[in-house]
Amino acid sequence: MNDFSINEMLEMQKALQRKYQDKWKLICPDRGKDQLLWMIGEIGEVIDIIKKNGSEAASQSDALRKNLIEELADVLMYYNDVLLCYGISAYELKRSYTDKFERNMSRW
């Protein structure tokens, strides 16, 4: 499998939004906060897996690892929804991430 890009994830999230446009609330800046809160809930599920089972088991047990990765995918889905809510492109994210990386590389 090839690398998985932010653009691919954004396009997949757009497809989900289109498919469920009659059932889900519209992606817009006003919805960003809600998506962030849902994302935090998913992060809590990731933490629960590790807390309840330990780091070693979460990374080595096939069943736990599968569950961990699925919950991380949920986090990324909400993360990409947040990007869509605020109209943040993959290019903008890359530019900001790279700038922050470069500052961190020279910080300490």
DSSP file (Angstrom, degrees, kcal/mol; ACC not computed):
  #  RESIDUE AA STRUCTURE BP1 BP2  ACC     N-H-->O    O-->H-N    N-H-->O    O-->H-N    TCO  KAPPA ALPHA  PHI   PSI    X-CA   Y-CA   Z-CA
    1    1 A M              0   0    0      0, 0.0     3,-0.1     0, 0.0     2,-0.0   0.000 360.0 360.0 360.0 140.7    0.0    0.0    0.0
    2    2 A N        -     0   0    0      1,-0.2     0, 0.0     0, 0.0     0, 0.0  -0.265 360.0 -70.5 -79.6 171.2    1.2    3.5   -0.8
    3    3 A D        -     0   0    0      1,-0.1     2,-0.6    -2,-0.0    -1,-0.2  -0.218  46.7-126.2 -57.7 154.9    1.4    6.4    1.6
    4    4 A F        -     0   0    0     -3,-0.1     2,-0.1     4,-0.0    -1,-0.1  -0.934  28.5-153.3-111.4 112.9   -1.9    7.9    2.6
    5    5 A S     >  -     0   0    0     -2,-0.6     4,-2.1     1,-0.1     5,-0.2  -0.439  25.7-120.8 -91.6 159.0   -2.1   11.6    2.0
    6    6 A I  H  > S+     0   0    0      1,-0.2     4,-3.0     2,-0.2     5,-0.2   0.895 115.4  57.2 -58.9 -41.2   -4.1   14.3    3.7
    7    7 A N  H  > S+     0   0    0      1,-0.2     4,-2.4     2,-0.2    -1,-0.2   0.907 105.6  49.6 -58.8 -42.1   -5.6   15.1    0.3
    8    8 A E  H  > S+     0   0    0      2,-0.2     4,-2.2     1,-0.2    -1,-0.2   0.929 112.2  47.5 -62.4 -44.4   -6.9   11.5    0.0
    9    9 A M  H  X S+     0   0    0     -4,-2.1     4,-2.5     2,-0.2    -2,-0.2   0.914 111.2  51.2 -62.8 -43.0   -8.4   11.6    3.5
   10   10 A L  H  X S+     0   0    0     -4,-3.0     4,-2.4     1,-0.2    -1,-0.2   0.912 110.2  49.1 -61.2 -42.5  -10.0   15.0    2.8
   11   11 A E  H  X S+     0   0    0     -4,-2.4     4,-2.0     2,-0.2    -1,-0.2   0.889 110.7  50.6 -65.1 -38.3  -11.6   13.7   -0.4
   12   12 A M  H  X S+     0   0    0     -4,-2.2     4,-2.1     2,-0.2    -2,-0.2   0.909 110.8  49.0 -65.3 -41.2  -12.9   10.6    1.4
   13   13 A Q  H  X S+     0   0    0     -4,-2.5     4,-2.5     2,-0.2    -2,-0.2   0.891 109.1  52.7 -65.6 -38.7  -14.4   12.8    4.1
   14   14 A K  H  X S+     0   0    0     -4,-2.4     4,-2.5     2,-0.2    -1,-0.2   0.904 108.0  51.7 -61.5 -40.3  -16.0   15.0    1.5
   15   15 A A  H  X S+     0   0    0     -4,-2.0     4,-2.6     2,-0.2    -2,-0.2   0.909 110.1  48.5 -63.5 -41.9  -17.5   11.8   -0.1
   16   16 A L  H  X S+     0   0    0     -4,-2.1     4,-2.2     2,-0.2    -2,-0.2   0.920 111.0  50.7 -62.0 -43.4  -19.0   10.8    3.3
   17   17 A Q  H  < S+     0   0    0     -4,-2.5    -2,-0.2     1,-0.2    -1,-0.2   0.901 111.9  47.3 -62.1 -41.1  -20.4   14.3    3.8
   18   18 A R  H >< S+     0   0    0     -4,-2.5     3,-1.2     1,-0.2     4,-0.2   0.933 111.2  51.2 -64.8 -45.0  -22.0   14.2    0.4
   19   19 A K  H 3< S+     0   0    0     -4,-2.6     3,-0.3     1,-0.3    -2,-0.2   0.877 121.3  32.3 -60.4 -39.1  -23.4   10.7    1.0
   20   20 A Y  T >X S+     0   0    0     -4,-2.2     4,-3.3     1,-0.2     3,-1.6   0.056  78.2 122.5-108.6  24.2  -25.0   11.7    4.3
   21   21 A Q  T <4 S+     0   0    0     -3,-1.2    -1,-0.2     1,-0.3    -2,-0.1   0.778  77.0  51.4 -60.1 -26.8  -25.8   15.3    3.6
   22   22 A D  T 34 S+     0   0    0     -3,-0.3    -1,-0.3    -4,-0.2    -2,-0.1   0.650 120.2  34.2 -82.7 -14.8  -29.5   14.7    4.4
   23   23 A K  T <4 S+     0   0    0     -3,-1.6     2,-0.2     2,-0.1    -2,-0.2   0.727 111.9  60.2-109.1 -31.0  -28.7   13.0    7.7
   24   24 A W  S  < S-     0   0    0     -4,-3.3     2,-0.1    -7,-0.2     3,-0.1  -0.640  88.3-100.0-101.5 156.6  -25.6   14.9    9.0
   25   25 A K        -     0   0    0     -2,-0.2    -1,-0.1     1,-0.1    -2,-0.1  -0.409  51.6 -90.4 -69.0 151.1  -25.2   18.6    9.8
   26   26 A L        -     0   0    0      1,-0.1     2,-0.6    -2,-0.1    -1,-0.1  -0.341  38.1-113.6 -64.0 138.9  -23.5   20.7    7.1
   27   27 A I        +     0   0    0     -3,-0.1    -1,-0.1     3,-0.1    55,-0.0  -0.666  63.7 129.8 -74.6 117.6  -19.7   21.0    7.3
   28   28 A C  S >> S-     0   0    0     -2,-0.6     3,-1.8     1,-0.0     4,-0.7  -0.959  73.8 -87.5-160.2 167.8  -19.1   24.7    8.1
   29   29 A P  G >4 S+     0   0    0      0, 0.0     3,-1.1     0, 0.0     4,-0.5   0.847 122.4  60.8 -54.6 -35.7  -17.1   26.8   10.6
   30   30 A D  G 34 S+     0   0    0      1,-0.3     4,-0.3     2,-0.1     3,-0.2   0.765 104.5  49.9 -63.7 -23.2  -19.9   26.7   13.1
   31   31 A R  G <> S+     0   0    0     -3,-1.8     4,-2.1     1,-0.2    -1,-0.3   0.578  85.8  89.8 -89.6 -11.1  -19.6   22.9   13.2
   32   32 A G  H <X S+     0   0    0     -3,-1.1     4,-2.3    -4,-0.7     5,-0.2   0.878  84.2  52.4 -55.5 -43.2  -15.9   22.8   13.8
   33   33 A K  H  > S+     0   0    0     -4,-0.5     4,-2.2    -3,-0.2    -1,-0.2   0.917 109.0  50.1 -61.0 -43.6  -16.1   22.9   17.6
   34   34 A D  H  > S+     0   0    0     -4,-0.3     4,-2.4     1,-0.2    -1,-0.2   0.911 110.0  50.2 -61.5 -42.2  -18.5   19.9   17.6
   35   35 A Q  H  X S+     0   0    0     -4,-2.1     4,-2.3     1,-0.2    -1,-0.2   0.887 109.2  52.0 -64.7 -37.9  -16.2   17.9   15.4
   36   36 A L  H  X S+     0   0    0     -4,-2.3     4,-2.3    -5,-0.2    -1,-0.2   0.905 109.4  49.8 -63.3 -40.7  -13.2   18.8   17.7
   37   37 A L  H  X S+     0   0    0     -4,-2.2     4,-1.9     2,-0.2    -2,-0.2   0.908 110.8  48.8 -65.4 -41.2  -15.3   17.5   20.7
   38   38 A W  H  X S+     0   0    0     -4,-2.4     4,-1.9     1,-0.2    -1,-0.2   0.896 110.0  53.0 -62.8 -38.7  -16.1   14.3   18.9
   39   39 A M  H  X S+     0   0    0     -4,-2.3     4,-2.3     1,-0.2    -2,-0.2   0.908 106.1  52.4 -62.8 -42.0  -12.4   13.9   18.0
   40   40 A I  H  X S+     0   0    0     -4,-2.3     4,-2.2     1,-0.2    -1,-0.2   0.891 106.7  54.2 -61.6 -38.9  -11.5   14.3   21.7
   41   41 A G  H  X S+     0   0    0     -4,-1.9     4,-1.5     1,-0.2    -1,-0.2   0.907 108.8  48.1 -59.7 -42.0  -14.0   11.5   22.5
   42   42 A E  H  X S+     0   0    0     -4,-1.9     4,-1.8     2,-0.2    -2,-0.2   0.874 107.9  54.6 -67.0 -37.0  -12.3    9.2   20.0
   43   43 A I  H  X S+     0   0    0     -4,-2.3     4,-2.5     1,-0.2    -1,-0.2   0.897 104.8  55.5 -61.8 -38.7   -8.9   10.1   21.5
   44   44 A G  H  X S+     0   0    0     -4,-2.2     4,-2.4     1,-0.2    -1,-0.2   0.880 104.8  52.2 -59.3 -38.7  -10.3    9.0   24.8
   45   45 A E  H  X S+     0   0    0     -4,-1.5     4,-1.7     2,-0.2    -1,-0.2   0.878 108.8  50.4 -66.2 -37.1  -11.2    5.7   23.3
   46   46 A V  H  X S+     0   0    0     -4,-1.8     4,-1.6     2,-0.2    -2,-0.2   0.939 111.6  47.8 -62.2 -47.2   -7.6    5.3   22.1
   47   47 A I  H  X S+     0   0    0     -4,-2.5     4,-3.3     1,-0.2     5,-0.2   0.891 107.6  56.4 -62.7 -40.1   -6.3    6.1   25.5
   48   48 A D  H  X S+     0   0    0     -4,-2.4     4,-2.9     1,-0.2     5,-0.3   0.899 103.8  53.4 -59.3 -41.9   -8.7    3.6   27.1
   49   49 A I  H  X S+     0   0    0     -4,-1.7     4,-1.5     1,-0.2     5,-0.2   0.935 115.5  39.8 -58.6 -46.1   -7.3    0.8   25.0
   50   50 A I  H  X S+     0   0    0     -4,-1.6     4,-2.8     2,-0.2    -2,-0.2   0.918 116.9  49.1 -70.8 -43.6   -3.8    1.6   26.1
   51   51 A K  H  < S+     0   0    0     -4,-3.3    -2,-0.2     1,-0.2    -1,-0.2   0.910 116.4  41.5 -63.7 -43.5   -4.7    2.3   29.7
   52   52 A K  H  < S+     0   0    0     -4,-2.9    -1,-0.2    -5,-0.2    -2,-0.2   0.768 130.7  24.5 -76.4 -26.7   -6.8   -0.9   30.2
   53   53 A N  H  < S-     0   0    0     -4,-1.5     4,-0.4    -5,-0.3    -2,-0.2   0.594 106.6-114.6-117.0 -15.2   -4.5   -3.2   28.3
   54   54 A G     X  -     0   0    0     -4,-2.8     4,-2.2    -5,-0.2     5,-0.2   0.086  29.1 -87.5  89.8 153.6   -1.0   -1.7   28.5
   55   55 A S  H  > S+     0   0    0      2,-0.2     4,-1.5     1,-0.2     5,-0.2   0.894 123.9  52.1 -63.9 -42.3    1.2   -0.3   25.8
   56   56 A E  H  > S+     0   0    0      1,-0.2     4,-1.7     2,-0.2     3,-0.3   0.947 112.4  44.0 -61.4 -49.5    2.9   -3.6   25.0
   57   57 A A  H  > S+     0   0    0     -4,-0.4     4,-2.7     1,-0.2     8,-0.3   0.899 110.7  55.4 -63.6 -40.3   -0.4   -5.5   24.6
   58   58 A A  H  < S+     0   0    0     -4,-2.2    -1,-0.2     1,-0.2    -2,-0.2   0.805 115.9  38.1 -63.7 -28.3   -1.9   -2.6   22.5
   59   59 A S  H  < S+     0   0    0     -4,-1.5    -1,-0.2    -3,-0.3    -2,-0.2   0.672 126.6  33.5 -95.4 -17.8    0.9   -2.8   20.1
   60   60 A Q  H  < S+     0   0    0     -4,-1.7     2,-0.4    -5,-0.2    -3,-0.2   0.762  92.3  86.9-111.7 -30.8    1.5   -6.5   20.0
   61   61 A S     X  -     0   0    0     -4,-2.7     4,-3.2    -5,-0.3     5,-0.3  -0.592  69.2-143.6 -73.6 125.9   -1.9   -8.2   20.4
   62   62 A D  H  > S+     0   0    0     -2,-0.4     4,-2.3     1,-0.2     5,-0.2   0.910  98.6  46.0 -57.0 -44.7   -3.5   -8.5   16.9
   63   63 A A  H  > S+     0   0    0      2,-0.2     4,-2.1     1,-0.2    -1,-0.2   0.930 116.5  43.5 -66.7 -45.9   -7.0   -7.9   18.2
   64   64 A L  H  > S+     0   0    0      2,-0.2     4,-3.0     1,-0.2    -2,-0.2   0.906 113.4  51.9 -66.4 -40.8   -6.1   -4.9   20.4
   65   65 A R  H  X S+     0   0    0     -4,-3.2     4,-2.8    -8,-0.3     5,-0.2   0.915 108.9  50.8 -61.6 -42.6   -3.8   -3.5   17.7
   66   66 A K  H  X S+     0   0    0     -4,-2.3     4,-2.2    -5,-0.3    -1,-0.2   0.922 112.9  45.9 -60.0 -44.5   -6.7   -3.7   15.2
   67   67 A N  H  X S+     0   0    0     -4,-2.1     4,-2.3     2,-0.2    -2,-0.2   0.903 112.0  51.6 -64.9 -42.4   -9.0   -1.9   17.6
   68   68 A L  H  X S+     0   0    0     -4,-3.0     4,-2.2     1,-0.2    -2,-0.2   0.929 111.4  46.6 -59.4 -47.5   -6.3    0.7   18.4
   69   69 A I  H  X S+     0   0    0     -4,-2.8     4,-2.2     1,-0.2    -1,-0.2   0.887 110.4  53.4 -65.3 -39.0   -5.8    1.5   14.7
   70   70 A E  H  X S+     0   0    0     -4,-2.2     4,-1.8    -5,-0.2    -1,-0.2   0.917 110.1  47.2 -62.2 -42.8   -9.6    1.6   14.1
   71   71 A E  H  X S+     0   0    0     -4,-2.3     4,-2.0     1,-0.2    -2,-0.2   0.883 110.4  52.3 -67.2 -37.3  -10.0    4.2   16.9
   72   72 A L  H  X S+     0   0    0     -4,-2.2     4,-2.3     1,-0.2    -1,-0.2   0.864 106.4  54.2 -64.7 -34.9   -7.0    6.2   15.5
   73   73 A A  H  X S+     0   0    0     -4,-2.2     4,-2.2     2,-0.2    -2,-0.2   0.893 106.1  52.4 -64.1 -39.0   -8.7    6.2   12.1
   74   74 A D  H  X S+     0   0    0     -4,-1.8     4,-2.2     2,-0.2     5,-0.2   0.914 107.6  52.0 -61.2 -42.1  -11.8    7.6   13.8
   75   75 A V  H  X S+     0   0    0     -4,-2.0     4,-2.6     1,-0.2    -2,-0.2   0.936 110.6  47.9 -58.1 -46.9   -9.6   10.4   15.3
   76   76 A L  H  X S+     0   0    0     -4,-2.3     4,-2.7     2,-0.2    -1,-0.2   0.856 107.5  55.9 -65.0 -34.7   -8.3   11.1   11.8
   77   77 A M  H  X S+     0   0    0     -4,-2.2     4,-1.9     2,-0.2    -1,-0.2   0.942 112.1  41.8 -63.2 -46.1  -11.8   11.2   10.3
   78   78 A Y  H  X S+     0   0    0     -4,-2.2     4,-2.3     2,-0.2    -2,-0.2   0.893 112.1  55.7 -67.4 -37.9  -12.9   13.9   12.8
   79   79 A Y  H  X S+     0   0    0     -4,-2.6     4,-2.1    -5,-0.2    -2,-0.2   0.927 109.1  46.8 -57.9 -45.8   -9.6   15.7   12.3
   80   80 A N  H  X S+     0   0    0     -4,-2.7     4,-2.3     1,-0.2    -1,-0.2   0.852 108.2  55.6 -67.5 -34.2  -10.2   15.9    8.6
   81   81 A D  H  X S+     0   0    0     -4,-1.9     4,-2.8     2,-0.2    -1,-0.2   0.903 106.1  52.2 -61.2 -39.7  -13.7   17.0    9.2
   82   82 A V  H  X S+     0   0    0     -4,-2.3     4,-1.9     2,-0.2    -2,-0.2   0.929 107.9  50.8 -62.0 -44.6  -12.3   19.9   11.3
   83   83 A L  H  <>S+     0   0    0     -4,-2.1     5,-2.8     1,-0.2     4,-0.4   0.922 112.5  47.1 -57.5 -43.4  -10.0   20.8    8.4
   84   84 A L  H ><5S+     0   0    0     -4,-2.3     3,-1.0     3,-0.2    -2,-0.2   0.898 106.9  57.2 -65.8 -40.5  -13.0   20.8    6.1
   85   85 A C  H 3<5S+     0   0    0     -4,-2.8    -1,-0.2     1,-0.3    -2,-0.2   0.893 116.1  35.4 -57.1 -40.2  -15.1   22.9    8.6
   86   86 A Y  T 3<5S-     0   0    0     -4,-1.9    -1,-0.3    -5,-0.2    -2,-0.2   0.336 111.0-117.6-100.0   7.0  -12.5   25.7    8.5
   87   87 A G  T < 5 +     0   0    0     -3,-1.0     2,-0.6    -4,-0.4    -3,-0.2   0.833  53.4 164.1  65.1  33.5  -11.5   25.3    4.9
   88   88 A I      < -     0   0    0     -5,-2.8    -1,-0.2    -6,-0.2     2,-0.1  -0.754  24.9-147.4 -89.1 122.4   -7.9   24.3    5.6
   89   89 A S     >  -     0   0    0     -2,-0.6     4,-2.4     1,-0.1     5,-0.2  -0.410  23.9-114.2 -85.9 162.4   -6.2   22.8    2.6
   90   90 A A  H  > S+     0   0    0      1,-0.2     4,-2.7     2,-0.2     5,-0.2   0.868 119.0  55.4 -60.5 -36.6   -3.5   20.1    2.7
   91   91 A Y  H  > S+     0   0    0      2,-0.2     4,-2.6     1,-0.2    -1,-0.2   0.935 108.1  46.7 -62.6 -46.8   -1.1   22.7    1.2
   92   92 A E  H  > S+     0   0    0      1,-0.2     4,-2.4     2,-0.2     5,-0.2   0.911 113.3  49.4 -62.2 -41.9   -1.8   25.1    4.1
   93   93 A L  H  X S+     0   0    0     -4,-2.4     4,-2.9     2,-0.2     5,-0.2   0.921 111.4  48.8 -63.3 -44.1   -1.4   22.4    6.7
   94   94 A K  H  X S+     0   0    0     -4,-2.7     4,-2.8     2,-0.2     5,-0.2   0.919 111.6  49.5 -61.9 -43.8    1.9   21.2    5.1
   95   95 A R  H  X S+     0   0    0     -4,-2.6     4,-2.3     2,-0.2    -2,-0.2   0.933 115.3  42.7 -62.1 -46.5    3.2   24.8    5.1
   96   96 A S  H  X S+     0   0    0     -4,-2.4     4,-2.5     2,-0.2    -2,-0.2   0.906 114.8  50.3 -67.0 -42.3    2.3   25.4    8.7
   97   97 A Y  H  X S+     0   0    0     -4,-2.9     4,-2.7    -5,-0.2    -2,-0.2   0.918 111.9  48.1 -61.6 -44.5    3.5   22.0    9.8
   98   98 A T  H  X S+     0   0    0     -4,-2.8     4,-2.5    -5,-0.2    -2,-0.2   0.909 111.3  49.8 -64.2 -43.5    6.9   22.5    8.0
   99   99 A D  H  X S+     0   0    0     -4,-2.3     4,-2.2    -5,-0.2    -2,-0.2   0.930 113.4  46.2 -60.3 -45.5    7.3   26.0    9.5
  100  100 A K  H  X S+     0   0    0     -4,-2.5     4,-2.6     2,-0.2    -2,-0.2   0.901 111.1  52.8 -65.0 -41.2    6.6   24.6   13.0
  101  101 A F  H  X S+     0   0    0     -4,-2.7     4,-2.4     1,-0.2    -2,-0.2   0.930 109.3  48.9 -57.9 -47.4    8.9   21.7   12.4
  102  102 A E  H  X S+     0   0    0     -4,-2.5     4,-0.9     1,-0.2    -1,-0.2   0.893 111.3  49.1 -64.3 -39.5   11.7   24.0   11.4
  103  103 A R  H >< S+     0   0    0     -4,-2.2     3,-0.7     1,-0.2     4,-0.4   0.928 112.5  48.6 -63.7 -43.1   11.2   26.2   14.5
  104  104 A N  H >X S+     0   0    0     -4,-2.6     3,-0.8     1,-0.2     4,-0.7   0.848 104.2  59.9 -65.4 -34.3   11.2   23.1   16.7
  105  105 A M  H 3< S+     0   0    0     -4,-2.4    -1,-0.2     1,-0.2    -2,-0.2   0.773 115.8  33.8 -64.6 -25.4   14.4   21.8   15.1
  106  106 A S  T << S+     0   0    0     -4,-0.9    -1,-0.2    -3,-0.7    -2,-0.2   0.339  98.1  88.0-110.6   5.8   16.2   25.0   16.2
  107  107 A R  T <4        0   0    0     -3,-0.8    -2,-0.1    -4,-0.4    -3,-0.1   0.928 360.0 360.0 -75.2 -46.6   14.4   25.6   19.5
  108  108 A W     <        0   0    0     -4,-0.7    -1,-0.2    -3,-0.0    -2,-0.1   0.426 360.0 360.0-111.8 360.0   16.5   23.5   22.0
